[in-house]
Amino acid sequence: MRGLGWDFGEGVYAPPPTRPQERGPFLRATLRSFLVGFLLLDVIDAGIKLVPGVGDPAGGSIFFAHLPAPTRFLVSTALHVLTGIGLVAGFSMVYDLMTLLAVAGLGHSPRAWPPVMDSPWAAQSLHEFWAKR
């Protein structure tokens, strides 16, 4: 999507590599990252489903009126943060899977697969978030 290696991608920011650029170590690091993302997403998904009414096809809310105010806000904030972490883990996991298929199966260079994100939580503005992070 960034157009790396194509005319329309010239000058586009690509995050610096965080994995070794040799094929074998790159594949091992990417597989490890994929497994961590998969397990993290699975634990978050299972944990969120344990909260009554959340994830129910009939609908529900993360705001439980019967709880005291501090607990109510703690639960809703925790569910909100866990959902965000799950999204980041899921995006990274799918990108790692595509990277594994492309590098191991199709013979792409590891340099053609830079990290998908560059610490999105460190963004100082929406522009930086979407343009760089």
Residue pairs with C-beta under 8 A, 6 or more apart in sequence:
2 9
2 12
2 14
3 9
3 10
3 12
4 12
4 14
4 112
4 114
5 112
13 131
13 132
14 114
15 114
15 115
15 116
15 117
15 118
16 114
16 115
16 118
17 110
17 111
17 114
17 115
18 115
19 25
19 26
19 29
19 30
19 33
19 110
19 115
20 26
20 29
20 110
21 110
21 111
22 110
23 103
23 110
26 103
26 110
27 100
27 103
27 104
30 96
30 99
30 100
30 103
30 113
31 96
31 100
33 92
33 96
34 93
34 96
34 97
34 100
37 89
37 90
37 92
37 93
37 96
38 93
40 85
40 86
40 89
41 86
41 89
41 90
41 93
44 82
44 83
44 85
44 86
44 89
45 86
47 82
48 54
48 55
48 79
48 82
48 83
48 86
49 55
51 62
51 75
51 79
52 60
53 60
53 61
53 64
54 60
54 61
54 62
54 79
62 75
62 76
62 79
62 80
63 72
63 76
64 72
64 75
64 76
65 72
67 75
88 117
88 120
91 116
91 117
92 116
92 117
95 116
99 113
102 108
102 112
102 113
103 109
103 110
103 113
117 133
118 132
118 133
119 133
120 129
120 133
122 133
123 129
123 132
123 133
